[in-house]
Amino acid sequence: MSHLAMVAPAAHGHVHPSLPVIAELVERGHRVSYVVPAPLADLVATTGATPVVHATLLPDETAGEQWPTDPVAGMRLFLDEAVASTPLVAAALDGDRPDLFLADIAGYSARVLAHRWGRPLVQLSPAYVAWEGYAEDMAEVLAPLRADPAWDGYQGAFAAWLAAEGVPLTPDEFSGVPPRSLVLVPRAMQPHADRVDERRFTFVGPCLDRARGGSWPAPARPLVLVSLGSAYTDRPAFYRDCLAAFGDLDRDVVLQIGAHTDVAALGPVPANTTLHRWVPQLAVLEHAHAFVTHAGMGGASEGLWHGVPMVAVPQAVDQFANAARLAELGVARHLPAEAVTPEALRAALLSLDDPAVRVRSAALRAELRAAGGAARAADLIEAEIP
């Protein structure tokens, strides 16, 4: 069959969404090289793809290193990673050039090499995409970002790199307007979905691999999952508020605290609550009655997939918009981090028992499962192979 190459940075939120698609392609007989730094190479190998490992400048999440909270600094890290890794990726693949490149939204090396070698490229987007009128609609929201003194330096470095690589695109065109994109998020989460170019972007919905997601025992009473994902988890004050809010409820509370939180800083743990550094989130959500989440796109998609009502407490980056959207959809209560108290958390959680929330959650669950997922994504990728 064909040789495909996938490029993604060493970040769970950028690698995990693509894995079921890669596994589907391998199962169909395609040979897939997955270009990724060493910390996530073993995870990638579980799909049957061949990891192509290169050195990285990015934080090693598996070793407890954390990402910068400043958004421009985070964007610059992805750019610096692309500049440093492109020659390494080119050297690794030059003797066995792929028929088609697949790329995460930050897999910039793939687009550069696709241009250099005359290969088609399909982006696998784990986040929502630009729509017609995006720049105008988002001008006010993006103004603080672009007012950051580091912004001009980031844009200048990006433009200079593209020019040096012979790519005739602006940074915004290069990063935001792929030639072809499969969107791995619920269409319901996409702002202005009616203005998205459907010739370029296709929503296939979350591609969730339940076979490799682990297992979780069915609880004897309603289960509440609390998780802030994988990146911004060192929030002991928030966890203490959750313990105070839910500790006397007749519910099982599963509290994921991440790799960095000092357990001793949390104080007494109620009898109905268990603490975990990590849980198989998809498996837990299969049994969950409610989900207290940071509203990262991965977590939000998994909550919607299982039809679990949510309390959205965003921490950083796109989570603020995601939380607001979940509330608009009628499946979540949006609780800004600065408004968190035990009383507010408890009230938000109990309000999810509203029948209208349950009905709306069930409807979106059905909508997500009808989008096609990994199988449809693989069909569309195969259609792009020369």
Buried (B, 14 or more C-beta within 10 A) or exposed (E): EBBBBBBBBBBBBBBBBBBBBBBBBBEBEBBBBBBBBBBBBEBBEEBBBBBBBBEBBBBBBBEEEBBEEEBBEBBBBBBBBBBBBBEBBBEBBEEEBBBBBBBBBBBBBBBBBBBBEEBBBBBBBBBBBBBEEBEEBBEEEEEEBEEBEBBEEBBEBBBEBBEEBEBEBBBBEBBBBBEBBBBBBBBBBBBEBEEBEEEBBBBBBBBBBEEBBEEBEEBEEBBBBBBBBBBBBBBBEBBBBBBBBBBEBEBBBBBBBBBBBEEEEBEEBBEBBEBBEEBBBBBBBBBBBBBBBBBBBBBBBBBBBBBBBBBBBBBBBBBBBBBBBBBEBBBBBBBEBEEBEBEBBBBBBBEBEEEEBBEBBEBBBEBBBEBBBBBBBBEBBBEBBE
